[in-house]
C-alpha cells in the first residue's frame, strides 16, 4: 500500500519536463495484470464448439496475445489510447465468440487494484473489459499532466484529455456495475470523475489568465468568479475523498492537494475582488449599469443589505469591503501553506511552494498599502464569492470507447450466427446430385444461406439434409460469408456427377450447468496478496445432495466491428514493467469446497 501510494504521489514522473509555474495535476495510476495464454483454451473451444482445428487459428491467437501484451504498457500518447481502444473493442467480439453464458472456458483474468494492490481473479471477461477501460481513463489523465500548460494549445489539450478521462470513467461506471475491484466501485469512480473535472476546470482558469489579467473592474470580477469555481469543485473533490471507505484507500497526497487547491483558488478569488474594489472607482466615463450588474452577481446578498450601486459609489465602503477581502485572501493563503507543510510529497514540489509563497506575498503587500495605524477599522467579514465560469468542464465520452475493429476470428463466420451462445452439429458432408438441374431445395437468408422448402424425396434429403440447415461449404469453397446469390452461382454449373456440400445444424442451446465459480475475499490459509480470488469448483467431485453454489453468468455486451493494424503494437507500447511472480500462484485445479453464496460481487464493496 505504501509503495502504491508513493507511486501515485510521484506526479513529477508524469509532468511535462519543460519549465512551468503551474501547480502540478494529479494523474491516475494504471492497473497491472498478469500474462494470459489463450492458446489451449481457445483451441479446445474451437474444436469442441465450432468443430474447427485450433491450429488453423494459431496466427489469430498469437495476434491477440501480442495485442494484450502491448496493452500492459501503452505509451502516454494518442497511439497508446488507440491501442487500448482497439483491444477493448476486440474483447466485445471475443466475448461473443468464446464466452458462453452458461459455461466457463477456463481462462482466468487477474488484475490488481491500483490503490491497494489486491488482486482480483475471475473467469468473467467483463473484468478484463472494465480494467482496460479504467486504464484508458488513467492514460488520458497522464497525457493531460504532460501537456505544455504554458501555451494555449497545451492547456486546451489538457482540458480535452481530462474531460475524456472523466467521460471514460463515467462510461465505466454506467456499463460495468458489478466489477469486484475496489478501484472500480461506484463510489471511487464518482470521486475520480470529480477530480478529473476539477483539474479540467483549473486548466480553464489558467487558459483564461494565460494572456494576462487586465487591471479593469469587470476583468477582475470575472477572474474572481472563475477562481471561486475552481475552488468550489476542489472542495467537492475533497468531500468525496474523506467519505468512508474512500478515505482509507486514497493517498494522503491526493486529499491534501485537494485541500491546498481549495484554499489557494479561494484566496485568489478574494484577492481579485479586493483589487477591483480598491483600485477602481466609478468615474464619469464608466458604465455604471454594467458595473452594478457584475457586482450584484458577485454575492448572494450585498454587505449590510445595501444596494450594489450605492456601495460602488461610496469610496469608504469600497475600501472597507476590499480590505475585508484582502484579509480573507491572506487567511486562505496561510491555510493552503499550512496544509502543504503537513504532507511530505507536497513539500517536495518546489513549483507548488513557489506559487503559494508568491501569491501570499502579493496579498500581504497589497494589504500593507491600505493599512493605517491611526485608523479605527470595522473588521467586517468578507462575504463568500459566487462561483461562475464561461466554460464549465464537462464529461466527454471519447470516440475511442466505440472504435470499430475487424474480427480476428472472422473466418468462423458471421457473428450473428456463429457465436458462443449457439450450439452446432459437426459439419456434415453430403453429395448433392441435381435431377434435371433441380436441387430439391431453395436457399434463404443472409450469409450463410439456410436450407428451406426441402423436398423430402430428393437425393439430398435422403443423404441427410434437413430443413433449416446452414450451407457452409460447396465443393471445397467456404460459404460462411457468401450470400444466396453467390452460393447459387456455385451450384448453377453442377453437372450430373454432383458436388459435395458441407452443412451444419443448430442444436438446442441448453447445456448442463458448468463448474461453479465464485469471487472470494479473505479467508484463512490464503495469502494476503490473493485476498480476492475466483476458484473453479468441479461439479462432478461434489457429493450428491451437497451445497451447490450459484453459477456465474457472463453478461452479454453488444459486439463492435473491425480493429486496427497489428503493426501499431510496438510503436504504441513502452518497455514492459515488472510483473508479479506467478510461481506462488494458487492451485487452481485442486478440489475446493463450495463458498457460501453470500460471497458475491456486491459483498466486496
SEFI-436604 format. One record per residue (C-alpha): x, y, z; residue in one letter. Coordinates in steps of 0.05 Angstrom, whole numbers, plus 5000, padded with zeros to 4 digits. Layout:
REM residues N
XYZA;...
REM end
This chain:
REM residues 605
500050005000X;505750485017X;509250334951X;502850454912X;501651104949X;508751324934X;507651154860X;501151544857X;504552114893X;510352154844X;506952664799X;513652914773X;514252264734X;508252454692X;509153214687X;511853584628X;519353674635X;519554384609X;519854954658X;512955134683X;509955534741X;503355164741X;501154744801X;502054004783X;496053584765X;494452914796X;494952324747X;491351664757X;495751044760X;494350464714X;492149764736X;497149194726X;495448494704X;498547804693X;500147484627X;494847024596X;495846454548X;489646404504X;492445834461X;489945204495X;483145444518X;481545764451X;483845164411X;479744704454X;473645144446X;474545204371X;474744444364X;469144304413X;464344864395X;465845044323X;468844384300X;474944764275X;482144564282X;485145064330X;491945014297X;488945364236X;487745974280X;494645994311X;496346664278X;489846994303X;491146754374X;498346994371X;495947684346X;491047724404X;496447554455X;501248064425X;495848594428X;494348444501X;501748454519X;502549134486X;496549394525X;500049254591X;504949824580X;501950324530X;505550964513X;502851614542X;500451864475X;494651824426X;497551184399X;497250874468X;489951064475X;488450764406X;491950124427X;487550044488X;481350244449X;482649714396X;483649174447X;477449384486X;473149334423X;476348674405X;474348404474X;467048514458X;467848074396X;471647544436X;466147534488X;461047354435X;465646844401X;468446464460X;464946624525X;458246274530X;453246504583X;452545804612X;459645544614X;466745744632X;472445694582X;477845624635X;481446294626X;482846684690X;483647444685X;487747744742X;488148494754X;491048884812X;487549454848X;491250094831X;490550354903X;491149734947X;494849244903X;489748704919X;488848214861X;482048044832X;481747404792X;475647194752X;473746794691X;468847334672X;471447734612X;467648344638X;473348434689X;478248474631X;474048974593X;472749414654X;480149414672X;482249614602X;477150184604X;479950414672X;486950424643X;484450834584X;481851364633X;488451334672X;492351424607X;488252044589X;489852344657X;497352204648X;497152524578X;493953144609X;499553214661X;504753204605X;501553764565X;505254424559X;500754854603X;504655494589X;501455524519X;494155594499X;494554974455X;497554564512X;492254794561X;486754614512X;489853934502X;490053834577X;482654034583X;480653554528X;484552984558X;481853084629X;474653134603X;475752504563X;478452154625X;472252354664X;467852114606X;471251434604X;470451364679X;463051534673X;462251024617X;465750504661X;461150654720X;454750614678X;456749994638X;460349534687X;456349584751X;458648964789X;466148954779X;469248644843X;475149124847X;475049704896X;478350204850X;472550094801X;467050134854X;461550664841X;463751094899X;471051104877X;469351234804X;464951814824X;470552124864X;475552034806X;470652364758X;470052964804X;477653014808X;478652994733X;473353524722X;476253974776X;483153934744X;480054094676X;476654704707X;483454904736X;486354884665X;480455314641X;482455834693X;489755804672X;487855894599X;483656504616X;489456814655X;494756604605X;494857254565X;494957664629X;489557944674X;487858664657X;487259124716X;480059304700X;474059264745X;470058774702X;476058344685X;478058264758X;470958074779X;470757564723X;477257244745X;474857244818X;468856834800X;472956364755X;477656234814X;471756124860X;469155604811X;475655214814X;475655254890X;468555004893X;470054404850X;476254204890X;472254274954X;467253764926X;473153304908X;475853344979X;468953205009X;468652574966X;475552354987X;474052385062X;467951935058X;468351225084X;471250775056X;474651205003X;478851575054X;482150925076X;485050795006X;486051464973X;493351704981X;494252265032X;497752664978X;491252694937X;486652924993X;491853435018X;492853714948X;485253794941X;485154195006X;491054624984X;487954794918X;481254934950X;484455464995X;489155724942X;483955874890X;479156154942X;484756634963X;485556844891X;478156984885X;478357444946X;484757784921X;481857954853X;475458214885X;479458644933X;483758924877X;477559104836X;474459484895X;480759824920X;484060024854X;477860264816X;472760804829X;466460944790X;468261504743X;464161934695X;466461524635X;464860854668X;458660454652X;455160444719X;449759964696X;454859444674X;458959504737X;452759464780X;450458834744X;457258494752X;457858694825X;450858464842X;452457774815X;458657714858X;454957564924X;448657224945X;446857844985X;450158524989X;454158725052X;449759085102X;443858975056X;445459595016X;444559694941X;450359504895X;450960174862X;450760534929X;456760124953X;460560244888X;459661004892X;461961054964X;469561044968X;469760865042X;465060275032X;469260014974X;475560065014X;472459735075X;469759145035X;476259094994X;480559055057X;475958515084X;477058105021X;484558205028X;484557955099X;480457345076X;485457235020X;491357245068X;487956745114X;486556275057X;493756335033X;496256155102X;491455565106X;494055295039X;501255365062X;499655025128X;496354425094X;502154375045X;507154335103X;503553735131X;504953285071X;511953055053X;510252954979X;507653664972X;513753945007X;518053644952X;514154014898X;518254654891X;513554944839X;507654894887X;511655214944X;513755794898X;506655924875X;503755924945X;509256384973X;508856864915X;501256954919X;501657024995X;506957584990X;502857934937X;496757954982X;500858205042X;503958755000X;497158974976X;494358985046X;500259405071X;498459965023X;491660055055X;493359935128X;493860555172X;496060525245X;491861115269X;485660855235X;480060515273X;477359975227X;471059575230X;473758885214X;467858625175X;467857915149X;468457855074X;462457515042X;463356885000X;464256984925X;459356644878X;462656134831X;461656274757X;465256064694X;464656184620X;466655474604X;464554924651X;468654284649X;464153704628X;464952964616X;466652784545X;465952044527X;471251984472X;470151604407X;475651134429X;470650754471X;466850564407X;472450414358X;470549954301X;475449374294X;475848774249X;474248104280X;480547704290X;476547064283X;472847294221X;473846624188X;469046294236X;463246634200X;458247184215X;457947334289X;450347374287X;450246634271X;456746324295X;457346544367X;458746224433X;451346224454X;449445774395X;450945024391X;452444674326X;453043974300X;459543754269X;459643964195X;456743404152X;459043284081X;453443084033X;453642913959X;448843363921X;446143043857X;441543503818X;435843183780X;434343573716X;438144163747X;433344143807X;436944163873X;430843953913X;431144563959X;431745323960X;436145793999X;434346394042X;437346894090X;443947264093X;450746944099X;451046364108X;444946144068X;439745694101X;436145094071X;428645174061X;423044844021X;426744184023X;423643623981X;423743014029X;424542543970X;430442883937X;437342563939X;440043103987X;434442964037X;435642224033X;443042344045X;441442724110X;440043444091X;434943764137X;430444374134X;433844964168X;441044714158X;446345234143X;450445144080X;457645284098X;461544974040X;460744783967X;466044363933X;471544583979X;469545313978X;467845634045X;460945944041X;460146224111X;460646944086X;457146834019X;450247094001X;444746673970X;446446953901X;453846783908X;452346073931X;447245963875X;452546173826X;456945603852X;451245093848X;448745323779X;454144963740X;453944303778X;453743713728X;450443033736X;456442773776X;454343243832X;458443633883X;460043553957X;456844064003X;458044184077X;452344364124X;451444464198X;445144434241X;443544864301X;442744464366X;438944604430X;442945144467X;441244864536X;447444584569X;448544254636X;451044734689X;458544874683X;463544824740X;461645354791X;465945964805X;465846484859X;469347124878X;472247034947X;475247564993X;479447385053X;479446715088X;484546335127X;490045975091X;490246465032X;496046955025X;494247695033X;496247824961X;490647364939X;485047614984X;480447664923X;480547044880X;475946664834X;476245904841X;473245384794X;469644824830X;468844154797X;461443974799X;462843244789X;467043184852X;461443444897X;457342924934X;450042884915X;445643294960X;451443754977X;451144514975X;451244794906X;453645504891X;450345934841X;453045914771X;456046564750X;453346814683X;457247254637X;453447884619X;452947964544X;455248614512X;453748854442X;459448704395X;463349234357X;466549184289X;473549174260X;480449304294X;486649684275X;493349474246X;497848994283X;503949404264X;501949954313X;503249504374X;510649634381X;510150384369X;504450454418X;507550044474X;513150224522X;518049744556X;514849214599X;514249364672X;515848844726X;510048374738X;508047954798X;511447284802X;506546734787X;510746184817X;506746214881X;500046234845X;494445854880X;493045134856X;487045284812X;485544574794X;485544284864X;478644074892X;475844644934X;469744664979X;463945094957X;463945804983X;457646085015X;453146444967X;453947085007X;460747184975X;458247554914X;460248184877X;456248664919X;459248384983X;466148634962X;464349374970X;
REM end
